[in-house]
């Protein structure tokens, strides 16, 4: 009797629990999984208290933060690493783990979005709501409006549920986080033949530096990446003979194309590499090896058409960044010239020594396991997708030197969201996957004799996997977000605000209510985020329309150049942020103050009080709003033109 590919795949998934007969001893194990979930809930409350204390500038906030992270990670990680945990428990715990860490980000600011990129995507939703048309003008991230997938989903939820944009956005990204963990788990489970390896892989994947905050923000990549992994999993199911998943996979891939540029390109690259390896495998004794050529072509053609017809400015947005990365990489390679010092935060708090040690240890562990794992597996027969993902982990290792360059460090961190899938599958199979009749699920350690001796030690595999996951996960948090910004800062700070404050939001909403939307606003970078979104205004910048806002604010008096810039940029309102004049600017927060083109020497000291007050006595301005930190002046362009002699 023949055995289908699908049947063999299902048999592989029973590898951790070949005996399916109910066993009363399984009840206590289920109870420990329940307690692990309860521990995650308590951990979330601990992080909530940490954020409350941080906003109040009280002591002990970081201790509570790490206590909460430990309560979320440790019980769940131990259960996922154990051999006796059932497959369904592993899947549920992986979802709980991902959701609990998503709530850590939500607790940073439960009632509003505060991260820079979030405001650009909120503006896209607002434009779509107000106009009913796609591809509206977005003054913050020009390419954001050209990829409206996130905005369409969010606005649909707003209209169906009646929830606010912020609440709907949090729900959408929360569902995306669950889809991400589900996709990673199922993808790794099918490739390794082990639910245990899949659970450990989820822990490893959560150790990428962007997992805690960046991939949890309201941004198009946070939705596109889970969709891309879901599409990859459904296409993988097609390779096992399940044809009914083809249409859903292609529909999800189409959603990726209209949601985020880089994720679409990454999915296309993955499918192409998978196809190439599969075709090579066919020539070496595996004639029935599935090659996803058709899905790769459809994703590639779709991404190219979208780029050419709907998102032409995407290359202008991406290429300058890659150009800087290449220049800095060449300087590092040829001239040993670094543009960034690790853990440096001049003028602000620096990570504790123990965090830096764990961060370095996590990187060393990844490098060691990747190199050892690839050496042990490069000759072995494996699923083509497994081979592709494992070799992407080497790409991550090769990119590590970019951590000491400015733009390169950001590229390394962002690429971790994609490349860590390969790191996860390589480390998981090395740590816990067992022989299952499939050569790609084997795991050997440092020679057969030592490997057998190590496996005979009770719980040695579980303990080793747990410790490795703990170090990589903790190191990922230490490497991710700036130490000074890891907890929600107080609304009143010494220097420019780290995030948009309630005072900014109130002023932006007032201006919208009194004067309506789409006025041209000159203000600092952080305050402008509130006026772009909550105020539905057009905040000027060099990137959006070539304005030089700093020329308006830095001079001590109303010089001719100030009036010329006001006239050339057609400024209608000037918004003054008082906190720019207080204390030294923390470099990790808001540098530059106004625009990328401003003089760098101005960014290392507070803005002069005199320069901020000059608008009050000038005839071309009239004060229309004032609060504790925000003053709004209306600009009379007829008087501005008279001052420049162009009336």
Wavefront OBJ file of the C-alpha trace (Angstrom):
o trace
v 0.000 0.000 0.000
v 1.420 3.388 -0.977
v 1.909 6.122 1.574
v 1.162 9.665 0.445
v 3.459 12.606 1.093
v 0.772 14.157 3.262
v 0.546 11.011 5.411
v 4.308 10.940 5.862
v 4.234 14.588 6.936
v 1.529 13.905 9.502
v 3.471 10.952 10.824
v 6.489 13.152 11.302
v 4.502 15.484 13.529
v 3.871 12.667 16.011
v 7.579 12.250 16.598
v 7.541 13.930 20.029
v 4.627 11.778 21.238
v 4.513 8.453 19.437
v 2.211 7.035 22.122
v -1.187 8.722 21.753
v -2.931 6.629 24.432
v -4.362 8.876 27.184
v -2.184 8.840 30.256
v -3.349 10.160 33.644
v 0.171 11.432 34.280
v -0.379 13.990 31.511
v -2.753 15.985 33.724
v -0.048 17.517 35.946
v 1.886 18.511 32.844
v -1.176 20.363 31.539
v -1.489 22.086 34.904
v 2.084 23.347 34.666
v 1.291 24.790 31.239
v -1.718 26.572 32.743
v 0.488 28.021 35.465
v 2.957 29.124 32.779
v 0.143 31.060 31.125
v -0.859 32.587 34.456
v 2.752 33.583 35.022
v 2.709 35.436 31.695
v -0.389 37.353 32.828
v 1.299 38.337 36.087
v 4.354 39.384 34.088
v 2.227 41.708 31.954
v 0.897 43.373 35.124
v 4.453 43.774 36.395
v 5.471 45.552 33.174
v 2.368 47.744 33.464
v 3.469 48.823 36.948
v 6.970 49.459 35.602
v 5.595 51.819 32.954
v 3.423 53.600 35.527
v 6.449 54.133 37.767
v 8.548 55.304 34.831
v 5.948 57.877 33.785
v 5.916 59.137 37.376
v 9.763 59.161 37.523
v 9.596 56.748 40.467
v 12.346 54.302 41.372
v 12.326 50.575 40.730
v 10.776 50.717 37.265
v 13.516 48.735 35.500
v 13.537 46.024 38.159
v 9.786 45.567 37.670
v 10.251 45.568 33.890
v 12.750 42.723 33.961
v 10.700 40.871 36.582
v 7.717 41.044 34.234
v 9.767 39.872 31.261
v 11.102 36.959 33.337
v 7.591 35.938 34.424
v 6.469 35.962 30.795
v 9.473 34.095 29.422
v 10.774 31.615 31.992
v 7.704 29.396 32.705
v 6.603 29.286 29.062
v 10.134 28.684 27.779
v 10.656 25.787 30.168
v 7.411 24.160 29.054
v 8.269 24.623 25.388
v 11.720 23.101 25.883
v 10.458 20.060 27.829
v 10.057 16.780 25.973
v 6.796 15.801 27.698
v 4.761 18.891 26.793
v 2.034 17.993 24.291
v 1.887 19.483 20.830
v -1.305 21.482 21.417
v 0.091 22.891 24.661
v 3.188 24.043 22.807
v 1.117 25.799 20.170
v -1.089 27.557 22.729
v 1.892 28.583 24.864
v 3.682 29.987 21.811
v 0.618 32.127 21.036
v 0.309 33.272 24.668
v 4.012 34.124 24.691
v 3.757 36.246 21.554
v 0.605 38.014 22.729
v 2.026 38.767 26.189
v 5.100 40.397 24.638
v 2.836 42.393 22.315
v 0.996 43.715 25.371
v 4.350 44.931 26.710
v 4.485 47.303 23.756
v 0.826 48.308 24.156
v 1.416 49.175 27.811
v 4.118 51.637 26.728
v 1.227 53.910 25.726
v -2.187 52.232 26.112
v -4.305 55.091 24.763
v -2.284 56.468 21.849
v 0.479 55.654 19.409
v 3.820 57.215 20.288
v 6.502 55.704 18.027
v 7.596 57.769 15.043
v 6.527 55.464 12.201
v 3.135 54.866 13.774
v 2.088 58.442 13.106
v 2.804 58.089 9.389
v 0.469 55.084 9.154
v -2.217 56.755 11.243
v -2.054 59.631 8.760
v -2.613 57.158 5.905
v -5.727 55.845 7.674
v -6.997 59.390 8.286
v -6.457 60.349 4.639
v -8.347 57.259 3.495
v -11.189 57.940 5.937
v -11.540 61.595 5.006
v -11.153 61.337 1.226
v -12.268 57.805 0.423
v -9.333 57.557 -1.995
v -6.101 55.576 -1.882
v -2.590 57.038 -2.224
v -3.217 60.312 -0.374
v -0.400 62.720 0.490
v 1.626 61.602 3.520
v 4.113 64.234 4.758
v 5.904 61.853 7.155
v 6.746 58.709 5.145
v 6.010 59.259 1.466
v 5.986 55.547 0.628
v 3.476 54.718 3.385
v 0.515 55.993 1.372
v 1.531 53.846 -1.607
v 1.106 50.620 0.392
v -2.405 50.941 1.866
v -2.958 47.345 3.017
v -2.662 48.193 6.711
v -4.840 51.288 6.328
v -7.566 49.347 4.501
v -7.749 46.646 7.174
v -7.667 49.155 10.037
v -10.296 51.466 8.558
v -12.549 48.486 7.833
v -12.379 47.512 11.503
v -13.057 51.123 12.515
v -16.227 51.228 10.417
v -17.471 47.778 11.401
v -16.774 48.020 15.143
v -17.015 51.739 15.862
v -13.656 51.624 17.631
v -11.160 54.455 17.348
v -8.260 54.319 14.893
v -5.802 53.739 17.745
v -7.791 50.875 19.273
v -8.483 49.311 15.891
v -4.816 49.590 14.979
v -3.789 47.845 18.181
v -6.267 45.034 17.488
v -5.033 44.602 13.899
v -1.379 44.402 14.927
v -2.319 42.117 17.844
v -3.981 39.705 15.421
v -0.900 40.039 13.237
v 1.292 39.048 16.170
v -0.807 35.924 16.761
v -0.592 35.085 13.059
v 3.182 35.595 13.195
v 3.653 33.152 16.072
v 1.240 30.654 14.525
v 3.029 30.819 11.165
v 6.504 30.459 12.692
v 5.362 27.505 14.786
v 3.616 25.657 11.942
v 6.383 26.409 9.453
v 9.122 25.115 11.743
v 7.017 22.144 12.840
v 6.510 20.969 9.287
v 10.141 21.522 8.295
v 11.696 19.879 11.360
v 9.073 17.208 11.987
v 9.005 18.213 15.659
v 6.557 20.364 17.599
v 9.209 20.624 20.296
v 11.654 22.169 17.822
v 8.868 24.466 16.634
v 8.262 25.718 20.181
v 11.969 26.296 20.776
v 12.170 28.021 17.395
v 9.464 30.472 18.477
v 11.545 31.342 21.548
v 14.645 31.855 19.403
v 12.727 33.973 16.909
v 11.505 36.227 19.727
v 15.178 36.946 20.418
v 15.500 39.102 17.301
v 16.152 42.680 18.328
v 12.939 44.085 16.812
v 10.464 41.600 18.238
v 9.517 43.376 21.465
v 8.841 46.889 20.181
v 9.558 47.524 16.501
v 7.583 44.611 15.032
v 4.750 45.358 17.459
v 4.232 48.967 16.406
v 1.412 50.136 14.154
v 3.330 49.927 10.887
v 2.949 48.176 7.554
v 5.785 45.711 8.130
v 4.159 44.516 11.375
v 1.226 43.234 9.324
v 3.052 42.248 6.137
v 5.613 39.948 7.767
v 3.027 37.633 9.423
v 1.155 37.496 6.121
v 4.355 36.590 4.244
v 5.163 33.759 6.657
v 1.582 32.512 6.443
v 1.843 32.490 2.642
v 5.152 30.596 2.847
v 3.560 28.000 5.134
v 0.577 27.475 2.821
v 2.894 27.102 -0.173
v 4.885 24.580 1.869
v 1.656 22.659 2.404
v 1.294 22.581 -1.380
v 4.698 20.895 -1.581
v 3.275 18.149 0.660
v 0.449 17.564 -1.803
v -2.275 19.777 -0.266
v -3.484 21.651 -3.368
v -6.417 23.376 -1.702
v -4.058 25.850 0.008
v -2.791 27.346 -3.276
v -5.501 29.967 -3.733
v -5.403 31.222 -0.092
v -1.610 31.381 -0.320
v -1.708 33.533 -3.447
v -4.379 35.827 -1.986
v -2.295 36.345 1.145
v 0.804 36.964 -0.992
v -1.160 39.622 -2.902
v -1.973 41.285 0.417
v 1.737 41.351 1.194
v 2.455 43.091 -2.130
v 0.064 45.970 -1.359
v 1.068 46.228 2.304
v 4.882 46.541 2.436
v 7.604 46.831 -0.174
v 10.563 45.096 1.510
v 8.468 42.210 2.818
v 7.119 41.572 -0.686
v 10.653 41.585 -2.079
v 11.818 39.250 0.706
v 8.968 36.810 -0.004
v 9.837 36.868 -3.705
v 13.507 36.215 -2.929
v 12.601 33.337 -0.615
v 10.396 31.664 -3.227
v 13.026 32.102 -5.938
v 15.774 30.607 -3.759
v 13.445 27.748 -2.782
v 12.703 27.066 -6.460
v 16.393 27.071 -7.408
v 17.321 24.638 -4.628
v 14.364 22.401 -5.490
v 15.349 22.273 -9.175
v 18.920 21.399 -8.218
v 17.560 18.698 -5.896
v 15.555 17.223 -8.791
v 18.784 16.688 -10.688
v 20.257 14.797 -7.747
v 17.735 12.039 -7.196
v 14.551 13.807 -6.005
v 12.429 14.130 -9.183
v 9.201 14.937 -7.339
v 10.643 17.816 -5.332
v 8.166 20.723 -5.474
v 9.517 24.030 -6.818
v 7.232 27.052 -6.184
v 7.987 28.651 -9.549
v 4.428 29.820 -10.228
v 3.970 31.504 -6.801
v 7.406 33.136 -7.170
v 6.506 34.527 -10.590
v 3.144 35.821 -9.391
v 4.696 37.565 -6.365
v 7.527 38.993 -8.464
v 5.249 40.259 -11.234
v 2.774 41.632 -8.693
v 5.474 43.493 -6.764
v 6.966 44.889 -9.989
v 3.587 46.054 -11.305
v 2.695 47.657 -7.985
v 6.056 49.413 -7.896
v 5.717 50.678 -11.453
v 2.040 51.646 -11.419
v 1.181 52.634 -7.841
v 4.365 53.143 -5.824
v 6.925 54.788 -8.103
v 8.476 56.852 -5.332
v 9.426 53.717 -3.342
v 12.873 53.425 -4.918
v 13.550 57.090 -4.185
v 12.668 56.339 -0.578
v 14.772 53.161 -0.252
v 17.842 53.698 -2.439
v 19.391 56.604 -0.468
v 19.288 54.445 2.670
v 20.998 51.529 0.935
v 23.555 53.938 -0.533
v 24.540 55.141 2.931
v 24.729 51.547 4.194
v 27.062 50.555 1.358
v 29.319 53.582 1.920
v 29.566 52.930 5.650
v 30.153 49.219 5.047
v 32.983 49.956 2.600
v 34.553 52.414 5.041
v 34.402 49.766 7.737
v 35.843 47.029 5.526
v 38.591 48.994 3.760
v 39.421 51.793 6.157
v 38.364 50.220 9.488
v 36.285 53.336 10.068
v 33.322 52.945 12.428
v 30.477 55.468 12.567
v 28.865 54.092 15.713
v 30.016 52.939 19.146
v 28.148 50.020 20.668
v 25.906 50.903 23.637
v 26.973 54.560 23.387
v 24.380 57.076 24.578
v 26.175 60.319 25.240
v 24.187 62.520 27.561
v 21.807 59.741 28.620
v 21.731 56.509 30.613
v 23.718 53.528 29.373
v 22.719 49.864 29.649
v 23.911 48.142 32.827
v 27.007 45.992 32.493
v 25.059 42.748 32.864
v 22.844 43.648 29.886
v 25.860 44.362 27.708
v 27.467 41.066 28.735
v 24.311 39.105 27.920
v 23.957 40.954 24.604
v 27.482 39.971 23.566
v 26.909 36.417 24.805
v 23.741 36.110 22.728
v 25.558 37.213 19.586
v 28.414 34.781 20.242
v 25.943 31.930 20.801
v 24.187 32.665 17.518
v 27.466 32.805 15.613
v 28.712 29.560 17.179
v 25.489 27.614 16.621
v 25.074 28.880 13.062
v 28.601 27.917 12.061
v 28.487 24.526 13.802
v 24.987 23.785 12.550
v 25.783 24.593 8.928
v 28.998 22.568 8.983
v 27.082 19.572 10.364
v 24.224 19.844 7.896
v 25.508 21.169 4.599
v 25.863 17.720 3.045
v 22.594 16.325 4.383
v 19.398 15.826 2.464
v 16.805 18.364 3.555
v 13.677 20.059 2.333
v 14.738 22.843 -0.086
v 13.020 25.491 2.064
v 14.881 24.209 5.115
v 18.171 24.590 3.281
v 17.330 28.116 2.144
v 16.275 29.268 5.610
v 19.320 27.734 7.281
v 21.685 29.504 4.901
v 19.940 32.834 5.517
v 21.152 32.509 9.109
v 24.700 32.743 7.731
v 23.732 36.000 6.010
v 22.670 37.367 9.391
v 26.062 36.418 10.859
v 27.886 38.085 7.956
v 25.912 41.287 8.547
v 26.857 41.535 12.229
v 29.839 43.894 11.621
v 27.311 46.477 10.400
v 26.341 46.936 14.069
v 29.177 49.452 14.433
v 27.981 51.628 11.556
v 25.127 54.107 11.835
v 22.716 53.126 9.042
v 24.134 49.612 8.917
v 23.137 48.980 12.524
v 19.537 49.833 11.684
v 19.658 47.586 8.605
v 21.007 44.720 10.727
v 18.270 45.106 13.332
v 15.505 45.339 10.741
v 16.772 42.382 8.751
v 16.607 40.257 11.903
v 12.832 40.012 11.536
v 13.361 38.140 8.255
v 16.651 36.310 8.789
v 15.852 35.100 12.304
v 13.485 32.492 10.888
v 16.590 30.753 9.564
v 18.420 31.257 12.857
v 15.417 29.770 14.688
v 15.149 26.625 12.578
v 18.908 25.985 12.661
v 19.248 26.394 16.428
v 16.015 24.527 17.189
v 17.003 21.460 15.159
v 20.455 21.509 16.702
v 19.097 21.797 20.242
v 16.063 19.503 20.412
v 15.006 17.856 17.134
v 15.414 14.075 17.134
v 15.887 11.446 14.451
v 12.512 10.729 12.885
v 13.216 8.812 9.770
v 13.855 12.144 8.031
v 17.478 13.096 7.693
v 16.710 16.804 7.934
v 15.347 16.306 11.468
v 18.559 14.819 12.859
v 20.657 16.447 15.515
v 24.220 15.476 16.394
v 26.588 17.128 18.787
v 30.355 17.373 18.576
v 30.742 13.722 17.517
v 28.551 10.670 18.000
v 30.135 9.448 21.249
v 29.888 12.753 23.093
v 26.429 13.309 21.635
v 25.115 9.974 22.975
v 26.646 10.609 26.399
v 25.128 14.083 26.524
v 21.666 12.779 25.590
v 21.763 10.178 28.361
v 22.017 12.871 31.053
v 18.526 13.479 32.410
v 17.017 16.775 31.167
v 20.360 17.814 29.623
v 18.759 18.637 26.279
v 15.913 20.566 27.920
v 18.220 22.545 30.192
v 20.626 23.389 27.398
v 17.828 24.529 25.097
v 16.288 26.631 27.864
v 19.571 28.371 28.730
v 20.389 29.109 25.085
v 16.908 30.513 24.492
v 17.120 32.596 27.665
v 20.440 34.178 26.686
v 19.378 34.901 23.100
v 16.010 36.342 24.132
v 17.464 38.548 26.890
v 20.274 39.660 24.598
v 17.765 40.552 21.911
v 15.947 42.904 24.286
v 19.246 44.457 25.371
v 20.232 45.054 21.743
v 16.857 46.301 20.591
v 15.444 49.489 21.990
v 17.527 52.300 23.405
v 17.916 51.762 27.142
v 16.661 55.295 27.788
v 13.444 54.612 25.842
v 12.648 51.051 26.916
v 10.031 52.227 29.397
v 7.385 54.884 28.864
v 9.022 58.244 29.739
v 7.342 60.940 31.824
v 5.342 63.480 29.781
v 7.455 66.327 31.156
v 11.131 65.790 30.471
v 14.341 67.742 30.725
v 14.930 68.521 27.094
v 12.930 67.743 23.948
v 10.097 65.250 24.501
v 11.010 61.639 23.759
v 7.480 60.894 22.593
v 4.363 62.834 21.680
v 2.810 64.174 24.891
v -0.863 64.648 25.829
v -0.240 68.404 25.630
v 0.843 68.012 21.979
v -2.249 65.961 21.156
v -4.596 68.452 22.849
v -3.076 71.347 20.893
v -3.279 69.443 17.608
v -6.939 68.582 18.169
v -7.708 72.188 19.095
v -6.168 73.479 15.867
v -8.146 70.942 13.826
v -11.377 71.933 15.556
v -10.822 75.675 15.221
v -9.208 75.989 11.790
v -9.803 72.680 10.028
v -7.285 70.308 8.359
v -4.430 70.611 5.857
v -2.728 73.790 7.044
v 1.018 74.184 6.566
v 2.688 73.923 9.972
v 6.262 74.723 11.023
v 7.334 73.030 14.261
v 9.872 70.590 15.677
v 10.031 66.956 14.627
v 8.378 65.269 17.635
v 5.595 67.839 18.121
v 4.908 67.672 14.392
v 3.945 64.005 14.691
v 0.874 64.986 16.727
v -0.136 67.740 14.300
v 0.345 65.455 11.277
v -2.015 62.819 12.684
v -4.290 64.020 15.477
v -4.429 67.476 13.889
v -4.619 66.272 10.246
v -2.241 69.072 9.226
v 0.689 69.230 6.794
v 3.835 69.579 8.881
v 6.694 70.907 6.775
v 10.024 69.151 6.375
v 12.848 68.854 3.905
v 11.855 65.291 3.053
v 8.224 66.092 2.273
v 8.457 69.422 0.405
v 11.968 70.842 0.628
v 11.258 73.223 3.502
v 14.060 74.274 5.887
v 12.159 74.648 9.136
v 15.298 75.186 11.210
v 15.885 78.502 9.418
v 12.714 79.794 11.048
v 13.519 78.727 14.612
v 17.291 78.989 15.169
v 17.873 82.762 14.532
v 17.568 84.910 17.656
v 15.625 87.657 15.875
v 13.211 87.969 12.974
v 15.840 88.286 10.268
v 15.169 88.638 6.559
v 16.096 84.973 6.060
v 13.384 83.956 8.550
v 10.754 85.870 6.598
v 12.060 84.478 3.319
v 11.693 80.909 4.561
v 8.206 81.628 5.907
v 7.240 83.013 2.509
v 8.943 80.336 0.404
v 7.380 77.509 2.433
v 4.010 79.323 2.682
v 3.824 78.661 6.443
v 0.370 79.213 7.922
v 1.035 78.327 11.587
v 4.174 78.183 13.734
v 4.001 75.807 16.709
v 6.557 76.483 19.462
v 7.525 73.663 21.850
v 8.732 75.121 25.144
v 10.549 71.910 26.164
v 13.118 72.464 23.405
v 14.567 75.242 25.563
v 14.909 73.125 28.713
v 18.012 71.074 29.531
v 20.298 69.230 27.156
v 18.821 67.240 24.279
v 19.154 63.479 24.821
v 20.706 62.327 21.522
v 18.652 59.116 21.510
v 15.427 61.077 21.455
v 14.912 63.916 18.966
v 17.990 64.763 16.963
v 17.787 66.717 14.777
v 15.267 69.101 16.283
v 13.524 70.215 13.113
v 14.919 68.753 9.917
v 17.741 66.625 8.546
v 19.343 69.632 6.888
v 19.918 71.686 10.026
v 23.457 72.467 11.309
v 24.714 69.594 13.472
v 26.277 71.896 16.071
v 22.797 73.181 16.946
v 21.641 69.709 17.996
v 23.889 69.471 21.057
v 22.381 72.294 23.071
v 18.883 73.503 23.902
v 17.139 75.856 21.507
v 17.553 79.438 22.723
v 14.620 80.845 24.693
v 15.042 84.137 22.838
v 14.703 82.422 19.461
v 11.453 80.814 20.593
v 10.020 84.081 21.954
v 10.783 86.243 18.912
v 7.443 85.387 17.293
v 5.442 86.997 20.126
v 6.557 90.549 19.284
v 6.610 90.270 15.479
v 3.763 91.912 13.562
v 3.449 89.014 11.148
v 2.301 86.660 13.925
v -0.703 86.463 16.212
v -0.897 84.037 19.140
v -3.995 81.827 18.912
v -3.243 79.092 21.462
v -1.108 78.629 24.566
v -0.678 75.792 27.053
v 2.011 74.704 29.507
v 4.343 73.578 26.727
v 2.773 74.553 23.383
v 2.253 77.975 21.809
v 0.635 78.347 18.379
v 1.090 81.460 16.235
v -0.914 82.205 13.113
v 1.235 83.563 10.293
v -0.067 86.504 8.238
v 1.533 85.948 4.846
v 0.707 89.454 3.595
v 2.863 90.910 6.383
v 5.572 88.324 5.749
v 5.741 89.360 2.100
v 5.871 93.010 3.125
v 8.823 92.262 5.429
v 10.685 90.580 2.555
v 9.871 93.413 0.159
v 7.861 91.164 -2.150
v 4.398 92.526 -1.303
l 1 2 3 4 5 6 7 8 9 10 11 12 13 14 15 16 17 18 19 20 21 22 23 24 25 26 27 28 29 30 31 32 33 34 35 36 37 38 39 40 41 42 43 44 45 46 47 48 49 50 51 52 53 54 55 56 57 58 59 60 61 62 63 64 65 66 67 68 69 70 71 72 73 74 75 76 77 78 79 80 81 82 83 84 85 86 87 88 89 90 91 92 93 94 95 96 97 98 99 100 101 102 103 104 105 106 107 108 109 110 111 112 113 114 115 116 117 118 119 120 121 122 123 124 125 126 127 128 129 130 131 132 133 134 135 136 137 138 139 140 141 142 143 144 145 146 147 148 149 150 151 152 153 154 155 156 157 158 159 160 161 162 163 164 165 166 167 168 169 170 171 172 173 174 175 176 177 178 179 180 181 182 183 184 185 186 187 188 189 190 191 192 193 194 195 196 197 198 199 200 201 202 203 204 205 206 207 208 209 210 211 212 213 214 215 216 217 218 219 220 221 222 223 224 225 226 227 228 229 230 231 232 233 234 235 236 237 238 239 240 241 242 243 244 245 246 247 248 249 250 251 252 253 254 255 256 257 258 259 260 261 262 263 264 265 266 267 268 269 270 271 272 273 274 275 276 277 278 279 280 281 282 283 284 285 286 287 288 289 290 291 292 293 294 295 296 297 298 299 300 301 302 303 304 305 306 307 308 309 310 311 312 313 314 315 316 317 318 319 320 321 322 323 324 325 326 327 328 329 330 331 332 333 334 335 336 337 338 339 340 341 342 343 344 345 346 347 348 349 350 351 352 353 354 355 356 357 358 359 360 361 362 363 364 365 366 367 368 369 370 371 372 373 374 375 376 377 378 379 380 381 382 383 384 385 386 387 388 389 390 391 392 393 394 395 396 397 398 399 400 401 402 403 404 405 406 407 408 409 410 411 412 413 414 415 416 417 418 419 420 421 422 423 424 425 426 427 428 429 430 431 432 433 434 435 436 437 438 439 440 441 442 443 444 445 446 447 448 449 450 451 452 453 454 455 456 457 458 459 460 461 462 463 464 465 466 467 468 469 470 471 472 473 474 475 476 477 478 479 480 481 482 483 484 485 486 487 488 489 490 491 492 493 494 495 496 497 498 499 500 501 502 503 504 505 506 507 508 509 510 511 512 513 514 515 516 517 518 519 520 521 522 523 524 525 526 527 528 529 530 531 532 533 534 535 536 537 538 539 540 541 542 543 544 545 546 547 548 549 550 551 552 553 554 555 556 557 558 559 560 561 562 563 564 565 566 567 568 569 570 571 572 573 574 575 576 577 578 579 580 581 582 583 584 585 586 587 588 589 590 591 592 593 594 595 596 597 598 599 600 601 602 603 604 605 606 607 608 609 610 611 612 613 614 615 616 617 618 619 620 621 622 623 624 625 626 627 628 629 630 631 632 633 634 635 636 637 638 639 640 641 642 643 644 645 646 647
